Amino acid sequence: MSKPLTEEQRAAREAAIEQFVAQFASGRDADMYASMLRTICRMSKDDTSRGDVKIVERALAELRYAFKTFAPYQHIPKVSIFGSSRTPEDHPDYIQAVKFAEQMRMRNWMVITGAGDGIMKAGHGGAGKEASFGVAIRLPFEQKTNDIIEGDQKLVNFKYFFTRKLMFTKEAQAVALFPGGFGTQDEGFEVMTLVQTGKAEMVPIVLVDAPGSTYWQHWRTYVKAELLHNGMISAEDMHLFKVTDDVEEAVEEITTFYRRFHSSRYVRDRLVLRLNSPLPEGALDHINEKYSEILDSGKIEAIPGPLSDEHDEFPDKPRLTLHFNRRSHGRLRLMLDYLNKVDMPAAAKA
């Protein structure tokens, strides 16, 4: 480990970084680019091993290219589709995945898959190349890019699983899981963990069987018997996903989630829920009465537009703000379900 920088050396480094950023990375996020350069300098002073430096360099390059690829389509909703790469094209699961992707495309959604064969190809086949993204992983065996997305400008190749997983969750407004192996289970549990812990924004998660199949039904039985009944998850966590063998029901679960709810973000200590339309009269009182246990303090409040720290994001969207306890994500999901159907018949039964 090298010696810490002197005050004179630190000042010289800061001046050099400031000059470099001003010339080559100026703009809105100049402070963040300066911080990254500072981190690089610290890694060098730490005598970080070449292998570790290669991980950082490769990951940064992969993410930069992925961000650039997705950027032109940022305003189009997307669903990440997971499932086995080994599923043959005449299998009921494959046919179900094609139907699901077709239905999502008809509702002006795009799909993201791992770009391989099996369920991944089914997703691309149903949505079509124009409505498809591929986030491929380079493996020494088994997976290859399917012939639908191969060569497309919306195909991104990754060396690392963790950078690839980030894009699956960052870019998707919904997740659909079809039967698959270890990889599918890994992706499913990861996205549920991220949503359950609040490390990712709440999104609808559907687990789709072929008609009459029991893959996800058996999975749910295991989760209830071993995780829920042994106190490893809460009862409300079971509402973070939906198991179905009906494509229409899966599509409805996703699209209804965004009927009134638009997006969310934290502004200091407050969770801000942006809405596509204001709540009807009486609904705010109802949610304050029924969902008060998700609050750390105060009440759920309605405001007509963005808070100052939101930097005027989505200025036309009304908001709900709350001091969320950051634990009760399953209960928060139930509240969002209520918000999305409150002006529909029988909504008061929610």
Secondary structure, 3 states (H helix, E strand, C coil): CCCCCCHHHHHHHHHHHHHHHHHHCCCCCHHHHHHHHHHHHHHHHCCCCHHHHHHHHHHHHHHHHHHHHHHHHCCCCEEEEECCCCCCCCCHHHHHHHHHHHHHHHCCCEEEECCCCCHHHHHHHHHCHHHEEEEEECCCCCCCCCCCCCCCCCEEEECCHHHHHHHHHHCCCEEEECCCCHHHHHHHHHHHHHHHCCCCCCCCEEEECCCCCCHHHHHHHHHHHHHHCCCCCCHHHHHHCEEECCHHHHHHHHHHHCCCEEEEEEECCEEEEEECCCCCCCHHHHHHHHCHHHEEEEEEEEECCCCHHHCCCCCCCCEEEEEECCCCHHHHHHHHHHHHHCCCCCHHHC
